[in-house]
Amino acid sequence: MVINTHMERSPLRDIALKVEKGVRLTEEDALRLYGTNDLHALAALADHVKTRLHGDRVFYNRNRHVDHSNLCMSGCDFCSYARPVGAEGAFELTHDEIVAKALSAASAGATELHVVGGLHPMHPFEWYEGMLRKVRSAVPGMHLKCFTAVEIHYFTKLSGLTHREVLARLKAAGLDSLPGGGAEIFHEDVRGRACPGKATAGEWGRVHREAHRLGLASTATMLYGYIEDPSHRVDHLRRLREWQDETHGFTTFIPLAYHRDRDIMPERTVRGGVGHLKNFAVARLYLDNFPHVKAYWIMLGLPLTQVSLSFGVDDVDGTVGEERIYHMTGADTPVNLPASELEALIRETGRIPVERDSLYREAGKGAP
């Protein structure tokens, strides 16, 4: 039962009754959840839903992040990662260097390779196909989770192909699923100001829905904490929920905090842990068709990641192995964690760590 003595006195009691009965929340409900100061009630509601779905289990995987290049044509105002050709800090990896990282990851026990990068100004679409083929040949058993929807949309401009044709060719070359990056905030008032050169919200959504129709699962993200307000976040969640109703292809939702290392965006809409925890809880309660909500410990930090497990989170990402995007903005978290450390962090909260594969099957158990 989610209705307890505290909840009886809470202004969220009517929402709690919906949660208890499994009634879908409205956008107005989500805005009220963002506006509440009753964190005890918010945590209780989100944890109730998480427990109903997954019990005390918290998932992680053995993955390796590889950023193929930070050369980028997009020019997003909030980005501290992208560089023009020849600039200090610019980098790009060759196929052989990516293959070497994949082999190293496989030898360390990783089961997933997560490859993303900027919109490279010189590589043709065939460069990415060739990279996938070489990596697939080198590590045939590894799950290849590669290229954001923004990259996929850029590939259509490079190739003249449709989203579906690009995705089909990448799947034939070895692609297994898509990461959820590049979503940022969908609302036009925010997107048009922060990243006007990036794929639109509609284009991001079309890429993922086409991927789902081709049998490619994906994740979904939301970058928050710069110039948006709660109404923009709720609009973002609404669109994701509608797309998930259509295809059921998203495996997890990942709120990502904007990391501000310099005054690129003057506003700051989330200042501390409370704002982060609200995003997890609201997502878990509103996204009733998403099976998982993930805390990306690289972004959040380890202590707050542990707290998030009481606010609806059931996944802490993975071992990572290498991370550049957040660390180039000044993040001071580790760039990797061994599985034993992730398990210890989960157990310390009283929950049960479960190693999973990229599609949330328990390690070694195969398809459910």
C-alpha positions in Angstrom: 0.0 0.0 0.0 1.3 3.4 -0.9 -1.2 5.4 1.2 0.2 5.6 4.7 -0.2 8.0 7.6 2.1 10.6 6.0 0.4 10.3 2.6 -3.0 10.8 4.1 -1.9 14.3 5.1 0.0 15.0 1.9 -1.3 17.3 -0.9 -0.2 14.5 -3.2 -2.8 12.1 -1.8 -5.0 12.2 -5.0 -1.9 11.4 -7.1 -1.0 8.6 -4.7 -4.5 7.1 -5.2 -3.9 7.1 -8.9 -0.4 5.4 -8.5 -1.9 2.8 -6.2 -4.6 1.9 -8.7 -2.3 2.1 -11.7 -4.1 5.0 -13.3 -2.0 7.0 -15.8 -0.8 10.4 -14.6 -1.6 13.6 -16.5 0.7 16.4 -17.4 -0.9 18.5 -14.7 0.0 15.7 -12.2 3.6 15.7 -13.3 3.8 19.5 -12.9 2.5 19.2 -9.4 5.1 16.5 -8.6 7.8 18.8 -9.8 6.4 21.6 -7.6 6.1 19.6 -4.4 8.3 20.1 -1.4 7.1 16.9 0.1 10.2 14.8 -0.9 9.2 12.0 1.5 5.9 11.5 -0.3 7.5 11.8 -3.8 10.2 9.2 -2.9 7.6 6.9 -1.5 5.4 7.1 -4.6 8.4 6.6 -7.0 9.8 3.7 -4.9 6.4 2.1 -4.8 6.3 2.0 -8.6 9.9 0.9 -8.9 9.4 -1.9 -6.4 6.2 -3.1 -8.1 8.2 -3.4 -11.3 11.5 -4.8 -10.1 11.4 -5.5 -6.4 14.7 -4.7 -4.7 16.8 -5.4 -7.8 19.1 -2.7 -9.2 20.7 -3.4 -12.6 24.1 -2.6 -14.0 26.2 -3.9 -16.9 29.8 -4.3 -18.0 30.1 -1.7 -20.8 32.8 0.4 -22.4 32.2 3.9 -23.7 34.1 5.0 -26.8 33.8 8.5 -28.2 35.0 8.4 -31.8 35.5 12.1 -32.2 34.6 15.5 -30.8 34.9 17.3 -34.2 31.3 18.5 -34.7 29.3 20.6 -37.2 26.3 21.2 -34.8 27.4 24.2 -32.7 25.2 23.7 -29.7 25.4 26.6 -27.3 25.6 24.5 -24.2 28.4 22.1 -25.4 31.9 22.1 -23.9 32.8 18.9 -25.7 32.7 19.8 -29.4 35.8 21.3 -31.2 36.5 22.6 -34.7 39.2 20.9 -36.8 42.6 21.9 -35.5 41.4 23.3 -32.2 43.1 22.5 -28.9 41.5 19.4 -27.4 40.2 18.1 -30.7 40.5 14.4 -31.3 39.3 11.7 -33.7 39.9 7.9 -33.6 40.7 5.7 -36.5 38.9 2.4 -37.2 41.9 0.5 -35.9 42.0 2.5 -32.7 38.3 1.8 -32.1 38.8 -1.9 -32.7 41.7 -1.9 -30.3 39.4 -0.4 -27.6 36.7 -2.9 -28.4 39.2 -5.8 -28.0 40.5 -4.4 -24.7 36.9 -4.0 -23.5 36.1 -7.6 -24.4 39.2 -8.9 -22.7 38.1 -7.1 -19.5 34.7 -8.7 -19.6 32.6 -5.9 -21.2 29.5 -7.1 -23.1 28.5 -3.7 -24.6 30.4 -1.1 -26.6 28.8 2.3 -26.5 30.1 4.5 -29.4 29.0 8.1 -30.0 30.7 11.2 -31.3 30.3 14.6 -32.9 28.9 15.3 -36.4 32.3 14.9 -38.1 32.8 17.4 -40.9 34.7 15.1 -43.3 33.7 11.4 -42.8 31.3 10.0 -45.3 28.5 7.7 -44.2 30.5 4.7 -45.4 33.1 5.4 -42.7 30.6 4.5 -40.0 29.5 1.4 -41.8 33.1 0.3 -42.2 33.8 0.9 -38.5 30.9 -1.2 -37.4 31.9 -4.1 -39.7 35.5 -4.1 -38.4 34.3 -3.9 -34.8 31.7 -6.7 -35.3 34.4 -8.9 -36.9 36.8 -8.3 -34.0 34.3 -8.8 -31.2 31.4 -10.8 -32.7 29.7 -11.4 -29.3 29.7 -7.8 -28.1 26.5 -5.7 -28.2 27.1 -2.6 -30.3 25.2 0.3 -29.1 26.2 3.1 -31.4 25.3 6.6 -32.7 22.7 9.0 -31.3 19.6 9.9 -33.3 21.3 13.2 -34.1 24.2 11.3 -35.7 21.7 9.0 -37.6 19.9 12.1 -38.9 23.3 13.6 -40.0 24.1 10.4 -41.8 20.9 10.9 -44.0 22.3 14.3 -45.0 25.7 12.7 -45.9 24.2 9.8 -47.8 20.9 11.0 -49.3 19.3 8.0 -47.7 16.2 7.9 -45.5 16.3 7.3 -41.8 15.1 3.8 -42.3 17.6 3.1 -45.1 20.5 4.4 -42.9 19.4 2.3 -39.9 19.0 -0.8 -42.1 22.5 -0.5 -43.5 24.0 0.1 -40.1 22.1 -2.9 -38.7 23.4 -5.0 -41.5 26.9 -3.8 -40.6 26.6 -4.8 -37.0 24.5 -2.3 -35.1 22.4 -3.7 -32.2 20.8 -0.7 -30.6 20.8 3.0 -30.3 21.8 5.2 -27.3 19.4 8.0 -26.3 21.7 11.0 -26.5 20.9 14.2 -28.4 17.3 14.5 -27.1 18.2 17.5 -24.9 14.9 19.2 -24.3 12.3 18.7 -27.1 10.3 21.9 -26.6 11.0 24.4 -29.4 11.4 27.4 -27.1 14.4 25.6 -25.5 15.8 23.6 -28.4 15.6 26.6 -30.8 17.8 28.6 -28.4 20.2 26.0 -27.0 20.9 23.8 -30.1 19.3 25.3 -33.2 21.5 23.4 -35.6 20.7 20.0 -34.1 18.1 17.5 -35.3 14.6 18.6 -34.3 12.5 16.8 -31.7 10.4 15.3 -34.5 13.5 14.0 -36.3 14.9 12.6 -33.1 11.6 10.8 -32.5 11.4 9.5 -36.1 14.8 8.0 -35.9 14.0 6.0 -32.7 10.6 4.9 -34.0 12.2 3.7 -37.2 14.9 1.9 -35.3 12.2 0.2 -33.1 10.3 -1.0 -36.3 13.6 -2.5 -37.5 14.0 -4.4 -34.3 16.6 -2.1 -32.8 15.9 -1.1 -29.2 17.0 2.2 -27.8 17.3 4.3 -24.7 15.9 7.9 -24.2 17.4 10.9 -22.4 16.6 14.4 -21.2 19.3 17.0 -20.6 18.0 19.3 -18.0 19.2 22.2 -15.7 20.1 25.0 -18.2 17.3 27.2 -19.5 14.2 25.0 -19.4 11.5 25.0 -16.7 9.3 22.1 -15.4 6.7 22.6 -18.1 9.4 22.0 -20.8 10.4 18.8 -19.0 6.9 17.5 -18.8 6.4 18.3 -22.5 9.5 16.2 -23.1 8.2 13.3 -21.0 4.8 13.5 -22.7 6.4 13.0 -26.2 8.5 10.1 -25.0 5.5 8.4 -23.5 3.5 8.9 -26.7 6.2 7.4 -28.8 6.6 4.5 -26.4 2.9 3.8 -26.7 3.4 3.5 -30.4 6.5 1.3 -30.6 7.4 -0.1 -27.1 11.0 0.0 -28.2 12.6 2.2 -25.5 14.3 0.1 -22.7 15.1 2.9 -20.3 14.9 6.6 -19.5 18.0 8.5 -18.4 17.7 12.1 -17.0 21.1 13.8 -17.6 22.1 17.0 -15.7 23.7 19.8 -17.6 27.2 20.1 -16.3 28.2 23.8 -16.2 32.0 24.4 -16.2 31.8 27.9 -17.7 29.1 30.5 -18.4 28.0 29.1 -21.7 24.3 29.2 -20.7 23.7 32.0 -18.1 20.6 30.4 -16.5 20.7 27.5 -14.2 17.5 25.7 -13.4 18.7 22.9 -11.2 21.1 23.8 -8.4 21.4 20.7 -6.2 20.4 17.2 -5.3 16.7 17.9 -4.8 16.2 18.9 -8.4 18.0 15.8 -9.6 16.0 13.5 -7.4 12.7 15.1 -8.5 13.6 14.4 -12.1 14.0 10.7 -11.4 10.9 10.4 -9.3 8.7 12.3 -11.8 10.0 10.2 -14.7 9.3 7.0 -12.8 5.8 8.0 -12.0 4.8 9.6 -15.4 6.6 7.2 -17.8 4.4 4.3 -16.9 5.3 2.5 -20.2 9.1 2.7 -19.7 10.4 -0.4 -17.9 13.5 1.2 -16.4 14.8 4.5 -15.1 18.6 4.9 -15.0 20.9 7.1 -12.9 24.1 7.8 -14.9 26.6 7.7 -12.1 29.2 9.5 -14.2 27.0 12.6 -14.2 25.3 12.3 -10.8 28.2 11.2 -8.6 28.2 8.1 -6.5 26.6 9.3 -3.2 23.6 10.9 -5.0 23.3 7.8 -7.3 22.8 5.8 -4.1 20.1 8.2 -2.9 18.4 8.0 -6.3 17.6 4.4 -5.7 14.9 5.6 -3.3 13.5 7.9 -5.9 12.4 5.4 -8.6 15.8 4.5 -10.1 16.5 0.8 -10.8 19.6 1.0 -13.0 23.0 2.6 -12.4 24.5 2.2 -15.9 27.7 0.2 -16.0 31.4 0.0 -15.6 31.9 2.6 -18.4 35.6 2.1 -18.7 36.2 5.4 -20.5 34.2 8.7 -20.6 35.1 12.0 -22.3 31.9 14.0 -22.8 31.1 14.8 -19.2 34.8 15.0 -18.2 35.6 17.5 -20.9 33.0 19.8 -19.2 34.8 19.5 -15.9 33.2 16.4 -14.2 35.3 15.0 -11.4 33.7 11.6 -11.1 35.8 8.5 -11.9 36.0 7.5 -15.6 35.3 3.9 -14.7 34.2 1.6 -11.9 34.8 -2.1 -11.5 31.7 -4.3 -11.2 32.6 -5.2 -7.7 32.4 -1.5 -6.7 29.1 -1.0 -8.4 27.7 -4.0 -6.6 29.0 -2.8 -3.2 27.4 0.6 -3.8 24.0 -1.0 -4.5 24.2 -3.4 -1.6 25.0 -0.6 0.8 21.5 0.8 0.1 19.9 -2.5 1.0 19.1 -3.5 -2.6 20.2 -6.4 -4.7 22.7 -5.8 -7.6 21.8 -7.7 -10.8 24.2 -7.8 -13.7 22.3 -7.4 -17.0 23.0 -7.4 -20.7 22.1 -4.5 -23.0 18.4 -5.6 -23.3 18.0 -6.1 -19.5 18.3 -9.8 -19.5 20.1 -11.1 -16.4 23.7 -12.0 -17.2 24.0 -15.6 -18.4 20.3 -16.3 -18.5 19.6 -15.3 -22.2 16.2 -14.3 -23.4 13.4 -14.4 -20.8 
